[in-house]
């Protein structure tokens, strides 16, 4: 199966969109060593797109951020709040910190899944 991923609302086309795909809650949303896939995507017309092929049926969640300086790390302020734009699958409402894996997760079954993430 496949996931058709689109990331929208980048401020500009500078840098890359960093994508982490998780198949369980371990390490979600920010540990690339625990992610199933870690991908850097170019930005064009303030969006990034990719089709992830060979995805097995199951539950997944995606976290993304706009890495404008291409250092591979999300920039945060002094108290740990992200400065870079970021987002999660399902576009959950964010109040205090990142969403849980279950709030950001979606099911891959026997047909392609479209996932759109809007950057905050």
GROMACS elastic network, one bead per residue, 0.5 to 0.9 nm:
[ bonds ]
;  ai    aj funct       b0    kb
    1    52     6  0.84514   500
    1    53     6  0.61495   500
    1    54     6  0.54809   500
    1    55     6  0.50187   500
    1    56     6  0.62725   500
    1    57     6  0.72462   500
    1   108     6  0.74655   500
    1   109     6  0.75034   500
    1   110     6  0.65203   500
    1   111     6  0.61589   500
    1   112     6  0.57691   500
    1   113     6  0.82214   500
    2    51     6  0.65499   500
    2    52     6  0.53198   500
    2    54     6  0.60773   500
    2    55     6  0.54371   500
    2    56     6  0.82839   500
    2   108     6  0.79634   500
    2   111     6  0.74630   500
    2   113     6  0.64461   500
    2   114     6  0.86910   500
    3    50     6  0.82229   500
    3    51     6  0.56702   500
    3    52     6  0.50555   500
    3    53     6  0.67415   500
    3    54     6  0.89447   500
    3    55     6  0.73067   500
    3   108     6  0.78517   500
    3   112     6  0.57986   500
    3   114     6  0.59258   500
    3   115     6  0.69299   500
    4    49     6  0.76332   500
    4    50     6  0.62008   500
    4    52     6  0.64395   500
    4    53     6  0.86754   500
    4   112     6  0.70294   500
    4   113     6  0.60045   500
    4   115     6  0.60438   500
    4   116     6  0.83268   500
    5    48     6  0.82052   500
    5    49     6  0.56263   500
    5    50     6  0.53838   500
    5    51     6  0.60331   500
    5    52     6  0.74944   500
    5   113     6  0.83816   500
    5   114     6  0.61225   500
    5   116     6  0.59888   500
    5   117     6  0.78119   500
    6    47     6  0.71192   500
    6    48     6  0.58111   500
    6    50     6  0.67453   500
    6    51     6  0.87532   500
    6   114     6  0.79749   500
    6   115     6  0.63153   500
    6   117     6  0.63028   500
    6   118     6  0.85854   500
    7    10     6  0.78731   500
    7    17     6  0.81354   500
    7    46     6  0.86688   500
    7    47     6  0.54654   500
    7    48     6  0.51401   500
    7    49     6  0.63490   500
    7    64     6  0.81173   500
    7    87     6  0.84161   500
    7   115     6  0.84443   500
    7   116     6  0.58518   500
    7   118     6  0.59333   500
    7   119     6  0.71031   500
    8    46     6  0.66694   500
    8    48     6  0.68813   500
    8    49     6  0.88637   500
    8   116     6  0.72615   500
    8   117     6  0.61299   500
    8   119     6  0.62148   500
    9    12     6  0.84611   500
    9    46     6  0.59403   500
    9    47     6  0.63357   500
    9   117     6  0.87519   500
    9   118     6  0.58914   500
    9   119     6  0.55990   500
    9   120     6  0.80242   500
   10    13     6  0.72206   500
   10    17     6  0.88058   500
   10    43     6  0.79756   500
   10    45     6  0.85082   500
   10    47     6  0.59844   500
   10    48     6  0.85634   500
   10    66     6  0.70983   500
   10    85     6  0.74627   500
   10   118     6  0.82875   500
   10   119     6  0.64229   500
   10   120     6  0.87497   500
   11    14     6  0.85399   500
   11    46     6  0.63720   500
   11    66     6  0.87477   500
   11    85     6  0.82808   500
   11   119     6  0.89816   500
   12    15     6  0.86220   500
   12    43     6  0.78618   500
   12    44     6  0.83751   500
   12    45     6  0.75324   500
   12    46     6  0.52825   500
   12    47     6  0.85487   500
   12    68     6  0.87466   500
   13    16     6  0.79337   500
   13    42     6  0.78555   500
   13    44     6  0.56355   500
   13    45     6  0.64434   500
   13    46     6  0.54273   500
   13    47     6  0.77521   500
   13    68     6  0.84575   500
   14    42     6  0.84717   500
   14    43     6  0.70220   500
   14    44     6  0.88870   500
   14    46     6  0.88911   500
   14    66     6  0.87788   500
   14    67     6  0.83565   500
   14    68     6  0.55036   500
   14    69     6  0.78524   500
   14    70     6  0.89405   500
   15    41     6  0.89300   500
   15    42     6  0.71660   500
   15    43     6  0.72915   500
   15    66     6  0.72434   500
   15    67     6  0.56130   500
   15    69     6  0.56445   500
   15    70     6  0.54367   500
   16    40     6  0.60429   500
   16    41     6  0.54326   500
   16    43     6  0.60485   500
   16    48     6  0.85618   500
   16    65     6  0.84653   500
   16    66     6  0.60484   500
   16    67     6  0.51955   500
   16    68     6  0.60883   500
   16    69     6  0.80615   500
   16    70     6  0.62664   500
   16    72     6  0.88281   500
   17    39     6  0.81895   500
   17    40     6  0.56708   500
   17    41     6  0.50246   500
   17    42     6  0.64196   500
   17    43     6  0.67910   500
   17    47     6  0.87562   500
   17    48     6  0.69755   500
   17    64     6  0.66328   500
   17    65     6  0.56595   500
   17    67     6  0.57386   500
   17    68     6  0.80133   500
   17    70     6  0.88607   500
   18    38     6  0.73795   500
   18    39     6  0.58970   500
   18    41     6  0.64094   500
   18    63     6  0.82866   500
   18    64     6  0.54275   500
   18    65     6  0.54237   500
   18    66     6  0.64227   500
   18    67     6  0.64315   500
   18    72     6  0.71925   500
   18    73     6  0.87754   500
   19    37     6  0.78852   500
   19    38     6  0.57021   500
   19    39     6  0.50486   500
   19    40     6  0.62161   500
   19    41     6  0.75800   500
   19    62     6  0.69683   500
   19    63     6  0.59699   500
   19    65     6  0.69889   500
   20    28     6  0.85426   500
   20    29     6  0.75547   500
   20    30     6  0.75634   500
   20    31     6  0.82606   500
   20    32     6  0.65313   500
   20    35     6  0.59358   500
   20    36     6  0.74730   500
   20    37     6  0.57987   500
   20    39     6  0.65660   500
   20    61     6  0.83742   500
   20    62     6  0.56335   500
   20    63     6  0.53397   500
   20    64     6  0.63605   500
   21    28     6  0.87416   500
   21    29     6  0.87563   500
   21    32     6  0.87854   500
   21    35     6  0.56424   500
   21    36     6  0.55404   500
   21    37     6  0.50854   500
   21    38     6  0.65358   500
   21    39     6  0.84625   500
   21    60     6  0.69523   500
   21    61     6  0.60155   500
   21    63     6  0.68116   500
   21    64     6  0.89045   500
   22    25     6  0.72396   500
   22    26     6  0.80946   500
   22    27     6  0.80784   500
   22    28     6  0.66413   500
   22    29     6  0.79105   500
   22    34     6  0.74879   500
   22    36     6  0.51733   500
   22    37     6  0.71071   500
   22    59     6  0.86020   500
   22    60     6  0.55514   500
   22    61     6  0.52905   500
   22    62     6  0.61966   500
   22    63     6  0.83480   500
   22   101     6  0.85187   500
   22   105     6  0.88595   500
   23    26     6  0.85292   500
   23    35     6  0.74395   500
   23    36     6  0.63674   500
   23    58     6  0.74880   500
   23    59     6  0.59696   500
   23    61     6  0.66049   500
   23    62     6  0.89654   500
   23   105     6  0.86848   500
   24    27     6  0.81412   500
   24    28     6  0.75317   500
   24    34     6  0.89046   500
   24    35     6  0.85039   500
   24    36     6  0.88473   500
   24    59     6  0.73800   500
   24    60     6  0.67737   500
   24    61     6  0.77481   500
   24   101     6  0.71418   500
   24   102     6  0.89620   500
   24   105     6  0.88915   500
   25    28     6  0.52811   500
   25    29     6  0.80537   500
   25    61     6  0.84696   500
   25   100     6  0.76452   500
   25   101     6  0.51501   500
   25   102     6  0.77980   500
   26    29     6  0.85463   500
   26    31     6  0.84515   500
   26    34     6  0.63860   500
   26    35     6  0.81874   500
   26   101     6  0.86304   500
   27    30     6  0.62859   500
   27    32     6  0.75371   500
   27    33     6  0.77284   500
   27    34     6  0.51676   500
   27    35     6  0.69083   500
   28    31     6  0.63375   500
   28    32     6  0.86382   500
   28    34     6  0.76354   500
   28    35     6  0.74554   500
   28    61     6  0.80008   500
   28    62     6  0.83922   500
   28    63     6  0.78567   500
   28   100     6  0.77168   500
   28   101     6  0.63425   500
   29    32     6  0.85335   500
   29    35     6  0.85225   500
   29    61     6  0.82670   500
   29    62     6  0.74627   500
   29    63     6  0.56917   500
   29    64     6  0.86485   500
   29    88     6  0.83320   500
   29    98     6  0.73059   500
   29    99     6  0.80622   500
   29   100     6  0.81240   500
   29   101     6  0.75098   500
   30    34     6  0.86780   500
   30    35     6  0.84106   500
   30    63     6  0.73241   500
   30    64     6  0.88901   500
   31    34     6  0.56042   500
   31    35     6  0.65816   500
   32    35     6  0.50024   500
   32    36     6  0.82431   500
   32    37     6  0.78425   500
   32    38     6  0.62764   500
   33    36     6  0.82727   500
   33    38     6  0.85719   500
   34    37     6  0.87561   500
   35    38     6  0.65320   500
   40    67     6  0.89644   500
   40    72     6  0.86257   500
   41    48     6  0.62873   500
   41    49     6  0.73967   500
   41    50     6  0.77350   500
   42    47     6  0.84697   500
   42    48     6  0.62177   500
   42    49     6  0.83460   500
   43    46     6  0.59631   500
   43    47     6  0.53650   500
   43    49     6  0.81649   500
   44    47     6  0.54963   500
   44    48     6  0.62780   500
   44    49     6  0.88799   500
   45    48     6  0.82446   500
   52    55     6  0.69717   500
   55    58     6  0.85038   500
   55   108     6  0.77601   500
   56   108     6  0.73006   500
   56   109     6  0.79497   500
   57   107     6  0.74136   500
   57   110     6  0.70225   500
   58   106     6  0.83940   500
   58   107     6  0.57372   500
   58   108     6  0.53152   500
   58   109     6  0.67309   500
   59   102     6  0.89275   500
   59   105     6  0.62133   500
   59   106     6  0.56074   500
   59   108     6  0.62921   500
   59   109     6  0.89339   500
   60    89     6  0.88816   500
   60   101     6  0.82095   500
   60   102     6  0.89049   500
   60   104     6  0.80868   500
   60   105     6  0.51090   500
   60   106     6  0.54993   500
   60   107     6  0.64166   500
   60   108     6  0.74491   500
   61    88     6  0.75018   500
   61    89     6  0.59481   500
   61    90     6  0.84995   500
   61   101     6  0.62925   500
   61   102     6  0.79373   500
   61   103     6  0.85722   500
   61   104     6  0.53335   500
   61   106     6  0.63253   500
   61   107     6  0.89209   500
   62    87     6  0.83873   500
   62    88     6  0.55879   500
   62    89     6  0.51488   500
   62    90     6  0.88245   500
   62   101     6  0.88382   500
   62   104     6  0.70941   500
   62   105     6  0.75453   500
   62   117     6  0.87934   500
   63    86     6  0.75678   500
   63    87     6  0.59143   500
   63    89     6  0.66036   500
   63   104     6  0.84401   500
   63   117     6  0.87645   500
   64    85     6  0.85497   500
   64    86     6  0.54943   500
   64    87     6  0.52966   500
   64    88     6  0.62551   500
   64    89     6  0.86177   500
   64   117     6  0.81623   500
   64   119     6  0.80130   500
   65    73     6  0.88999   500
   65    74     6  0.68541   500
   65    84     6  0.65859   500
   65    85     6  0.56263   500
   65    87     6  0.63366   500
   65    88     6  0.88819   500
   65   119     6  0.73957   500
   66    69     6  0.88754   500
   66    70     6  0.88372   500
   66    74     6  0.78456   500
   66    84     6  0.59120   500
   66    85     6  0.54226   500
   66    86     6  0.62571   500
   66   119     6  0.80452   500
   67    70     6  0.52111   500
   67    71     6  0.68976   500
   67    72     6  0.64038   500
   67    73     6  0.69933   500
   67    74     6  0.66206   500
   67    75     6  0.83547   500
   67    84     6  0.69025   500
   67    85     6  0.82815   500
   68    71     6  0.81424   500
   68    84     6  0.78169   500
   69    72     6  0.81648   500
   70    73     6  0.79263   500
   71    74     6  0.83229   500
   74    82     6  0.67624   500
   74    83     6  0.76001   500
   74    84     6  0.60886   500
   74    85     6  0.86633   500
   74    86     6  0.85638   500
   75    80     6  0.85648   500
   75    81     6  0.83941   500
   75    82     6  0.57533   500
   75    83     6  0.53967   500
   75    84     6  0.56247   500
   76    79     6  0.75336   500
   76    80     6  0.50630   500
   76    81     6  0.50716   500
   76    84     6  0.72042   500
   77    80     6  0.52823   500
   77    81     6  0.54244   500
   77    82     6  0.63579   500
   77    83     6  0.62979   500
   78    81     6  0.75271   500
   80    83     6  0.88755   500
   81    97     6  0.81186   500
   82    85     6  0.72350   500
   82    86     6  0.77411   500
   83    86     6  0.87228   500
   84   120     6  0.86534   500
   85   119     6  0.55971   500
   85   120     6  0.52252   500
   86   118     6  0.80321   500
   86   120     6  0.54398   500
   87    91     6  0.66715   500
   87    92     6  0.86154   500
   87   117     6  0.60972   500
   87   118     6  0.60305   500
   87   120     6  0.60795   500
   88    91     6  0.54036   500
   88    92     6  0.70284   500
   88    98     6  0.86050   500
   88    99     6  0.79960   500
   88   104     6  0.61740   500
   88   117     6  0.61004   500
   88   118     6  0.78079   500
   88   119     6  0.81042   500
   89    92     6  0.75045   500
   89   103     6  0.85451   500
   89   104     6  0.50536   500
   89   105     6  0.67054   500
   89   106     6  0.76598   500
   89   115     6  0.66754   500
   89   116     6  0.70295   500
   89   117     6  0.56969   500
   89   118     6  0.86743   500
   90   103     6  0.73968   500
   90   104     6  0.53230   500
   90   105     6  0.71467   500
   90   106     6  0.75521   500
   90   115     6  0.76303   500
   90   116     6  0.76755   500
   90   117     6  0.70704   500
   91    94     6  0.86984   500
   91   103     6  0.89959   500
   91   104     6  0.72788   500
   91   116     6  0.81023   500
   91   117     6  0.60209   500
   91   118     6  0.66021   500
   91   119     6  0.86030   500
   92    99     6  0.69576   500
   92   103     6  0.67037   500
   92   104     6  0.66320   500
   93    99     6  0.80683   500
   94    97     6  0.66649   500
   94    98     6  0.65455   500
   94    99     6  0.66898   500
   95    98     6  0.81204   500
   95    99     6  0.87369   500
   96    99     6  0.84921   500
   99   102     6  0.80191   500
   99   103     6  0.60128   500
   99   104     6  0.65251   500
  100   103     6  0.53019   500
  100   104     6  0.65132   500
  100   105     6  0.85144   500
  101   104     6  0.52738   500
  101   105     6  0.57292   500
  102   105     6  0.50378   500
  102   106     6  0.81897   500
  103   106     6  0.86088   500
  106   113     6  0.89272   500
  106   115     6  0.88406   500
  107   113     6  0.81830   500
  108   111     6  0.74054   500
  108   112     6  0.74719   500
  108   113     6  0.64509   500
  109   112     6  0.78630   500
  109   113     6  0.82384   500
